[in-house]
Amino acid sequence: GESALRQFLEKNPKDELAGNAQYWLAQTFFARGSYQDAAREFMKGYQSYPKNAKAPDNLLQLGMSLEKLSQNDGACTAFGLINKEYPKAPDQIKNATKTERSKLKCK
């Protein structure tokens, strides 16, 4: 749960699994509809662990959280960063990003 993930991150911020833990912590908020908290935690995941395998996922979910908060410009910015920063992101991330961008009519 959320508290276990938080405890792990507090004790092991440099652990190679910390980036994953941060992502799943953010997901707990997203799943409960706490999009403000989710956006904050996904942003933290992206900024703190930019090289982690979950970094593009963090940006995708950050964009989706911002979209839920009607912050479409921010969402489009997050989606745009995925292609720019992570050209080798998995296809599922690229496809989801493309779908979200067209849904919001991002430039």
Secondary structure, DSSP 8 states (H G I E B T S, - for coil): -HHHHHHHHHH-TTSTTHHHHHHHHHHHHHHHT-HHHHHHHHHHHHHH-TTSTTHHHHHHHHHHHHHHTT-HHHHHHHHHHHHHH-TT--HHHHHHHHHHHHHHT--
